[in-house]
Amino acid sequence: MENDLQIRLVKKAKKGEGKAFIELCNEYQNILYNSAFKILGNKEDVDDCLQETEIIAWKRIVNLKNESAFNSWIFKIMINNAKDILKKRKQHTLFDESYHTEIPNENIESIEILKCLPDIYRIPVILHYYAGFTTKEISNQLNISNSSVKTRLFRGRKELKKLLESESK
């Protein structure tokens, strides 16, 4: 999305124009969905996460100070919701390994390998390599230092390499 258009839409949404907000959400829907799926691993949790993300974003858009940072801001909301879902899942349910969802245009094996990464590495890896965020943007979204993001990316790559090597044997 062009930055000027995004800024205009955010300003309209801040004034309560629902159509502008919907247009913003539609623009980022695919990347948010795919990133959330890579973090959460199943459609039901992703749907819940994105619904909650849009509700929170709509309620808080008036507080967004930098209109050009809408994409980073909504990603941060999505990540926090995804983390909450992961915490609840660990506390209340057992993950059913036999459950698989059809994923359009995705390599199921790569998603399964990503699921094996601990959350501390998986989230930065997805944000950096899939969603295209810089380490600085990720550090702002996760409220950690830039060096911590770089460390987590390094360790995440190292873990992925181990997983891929053990899978190929």
Protein Blocks (a to p, Z undefined) as FASTA:
>chain_A
ZZklmmmmmmmmmnopaklmmmmmmmmmmmmmmmmmmmnopaklmmmmmmmmmmmmmmmm
mmpmblmlmmmmmmmmmmmmmmmmmmmmmmmmccdfkbccddehiafklmmmmmmpcfkl
mmmmmmmmmnopafklmmmmnopafklmmmmmmmmmmmmmmmmmmmmZZ
